[in-house]
Amino acid sequence: MRDLAMKNARKPALMDEGLEIRRRKAVPHAFVLDAISELSPYTRPMFGCLAVYVEEKILLILRDKPTNAADNGVWIATTKEHHESLRREFPSMRSIGVLGAPVTGWQLLPVDSEDFETAALHACDLVLAGDERIGKVPGARKKARRR
């Protein structure tokens, strides 16, 4: 009984009120944010991942999830017209399986490739250099029509 009383005495006040404290998940592939820190990137959750923005542009998504692990790594926001030139710089780059379409504007630097960290840091170098092939300004969300 004494042990239970001691355990309850250590609970934060919020726990006593029925509220739980939510812990933040660790940032996946945090070295990417460190590498582009001079641009003052900010993040937002997206698809259970972490989207990386600089000003109004989305540049990357950092993914490390247990489901569909083959798509973990650094997602690059680009367009189909830039795939060929980026693939010359990133031989392990490929389309993202969880997006369903055979080819999308998003491309993946897979975490399980031998050159993952080197490739991700090279992508950061391109971002720092202002390479136009990486990053998109998201369009405004369309409102659903009423019938």
Sequence and secondary structure as in RCSB ss.txt:
>XXXX:A:sequence
MRDLAMKNARKPALMDEGLEIRRRKAVPHAFVLDAISELSPYTRPMFGCLAVYVEEKILLILRDKPTNAADNGVW
IATTKEHHESLRREFPSMRSIGVLGAPVTGWQLLPVDSEDFETAALHACDLVLAGDERIGKVPGARKKARRR
>XXXX:A:secstr
 HHHHHHHHTS HHHHTT         TTTHHHHHTGGG  EEEEETTEEEEEETTEEEEEEE  STTGGG EEE
EE  GGGHHHHHHH TT B  GGG SSS SEEEEETTSTTHHHHHHHHHHHHHTT TTS B           
